Amino acid sequence: MRIAVDAMGGDHAPREIVRGAIDYAFASTDEIILVGDVPRLEREVAAYGRSSPPNIRFVDAPDVIGMSEHPATALRTKKRSSILVATDLVRDGDADAVVSAGSTGATMAAAVFRLGRIEGIDRPALPAHMVTATGPVMLLDVGANVDSDPENLVQFAAMGAIFAEHVLQVRNPRIGLLNIGEEVEKGDELAREAHGKLAALDLHFVGNIEAQDLIAHRADVVVCDGFVGNVVIKFFEGITSFIFRALREDLQQGALAPLALLALKPGFDRMRARFDYERYGGAPLLGVRGVSIVTHGRAKARMMENAIRVASESAEARVPELIAQWTKEHPALVHRGVRSRIAARLHRERG
């Protein structure tokens, strides 16, 4: 696989991005394409103290899109930005996947505008992995769409199932619909209508999933509107960080704290490993005609290395092609709601 890495995106770019790419390259036969300010990237490679592996090459992209910049505006004005150049490598067939820890909005906009949507997929979805005691739960959408309709949720479920089965190696993944109760009649109109469509689909649909069921791992893939998903995943990340921080602070109190910490360290190490979200690397923007992996803006070398691995596995599994095949096999579920809404809006404006 040939993986284009946006080396200038992220809070710790380019140093940590470059180091993660080098670590991955030494352990793999994939070709890694570092995209960014080449002189600066070469200095980072030299500063790492490891010789540059032969399967790394550089592509120059001097512009950088900041986290606070408006994605669409920045993409129009910064034609040589690292995320745009890296995405264009995938579009032009010079790379099999792109990975970025930079602006999520810019990464998604570049993927949608430069790669395009898969025919039959109305809206791409961005998943996130919620770590549980028995494995990850894939939640989508977590922010790419804030006003989804039932057909969108059906497509999210299918795309999530394809990724879970072919990349995460989950056999016959269970699909759940995030709701406020288990009963079929629970929830708003969106949830009730989506439930009916999902129940009729040839997926392993296990019904409505409440928030506590996410942690209980009652489903492998859980779908929801992007507004709800974004709130859920950020609350989950926040409460997890709070618990670990509070435990550490409380156990540092008192004269016997050093001995207590020493005795409890093996257990804490196991717990930290269990909730280690960095091992999942990043998440794919599902529904675009190419592999585009979004990883955390705070990603350091280890997480970047894992994100590149996810990109390679997604490209090798041909996830976009599998999604495109699913839309062809389910023509009745191909969503045409956007065209309907546009037509309705034009009718209102003309009326």
C-alpha positions, 0 to 999 in steps of 0.5 A: 500500500502507498499511504500519503501522510499529512505531515503538517497537520496536528498539534504535534506536527511535524515532529510526532507525525514524522516519527510515527511514519518512520516507526511504521515504515521500518516495520512495514513494506508499505510506501509512506509519502510524507507531504509537507514542507520538505526541508523541515520534514528532512530536518525532523527525520535527521533529528529523530536519530534513525536513518530514513527507511527506503520506503519513505519519500517526500512530496512538497506542500508548503501551505498549512491549514490551521485548526481554527481556519474555515475548512472550505475557505482555506482549501480554496486559498491554500492550493498547496496545503499538505492535506489537499496535496495528500488527498489529491495523491489518492484522487490521482491514483498515486496513493492508496490512502491519506492520513491526517491529524490536522483540522477534521473539517479540512480533512473531510472537506478535502475528501468530499470535494477532491475524492467525491462521494460514493454513488448511492451514498448521500452523506459520508459518516465519521465514526469513533471507537469507544473503548470497552472492557470487551473491545471497541464499539464503533459509533457513527456519525460523530460530527460529519452530519448534524441533521441526518434522516432515516436513510442516512442512518441506514447507510451509516449502519451498512458502512460501519458494518463493512468497516467493522467486519473487514478491518476490525475483523468483527465477524457478523457485527451487531448493529444498534440504533442509539435511542432513549429506550429499548422499545420499538416505539421509543424515540423521536420520528427519526429514531422510529423510522430508522428502526423500521428500516434497519429491522428490514435490512440484511444486517445483524440489527439488535435493536435500540441501544441506550447510552449505558449499553454502549459501555456494556458492548451490546452492539459492535456498531451503533448509529446516530445523528452526528449531533448526538454522536459528537456529544456522546463521544466527547462526554465519554472522553471527558469522563474517562480522563476525569476518572483517571485523573481523580484516581491519580490525585487521590492516591497521591495523598497521605504518607503511605501514598508512594507504597500504595501507588507501587502496590497498585501500579500493575492494576493501573497499567492494565486498566490504562492498556484496556482504555488505550484509544491510541491503539485504534489509530484513527477513523475512516471517513466512510462514504467517499471514493477513497480511504481518508483516515482522520486521527486525533489532533493530539496524536503523537508518534504511536497513535500516528503509527497506528493510524497509518496501519488503519489506512493500510488495512482499509485500503487493502480491504478495499472498503470504498469498493465494498460500500459501493457494491453494497449500494448497488445491491440495495438500490431501494435504500439508496438515498435521494433525499437531498434532491427531494429537499432541494426540489422542495426548497426551490418550489417554496422559493418560486411559490 
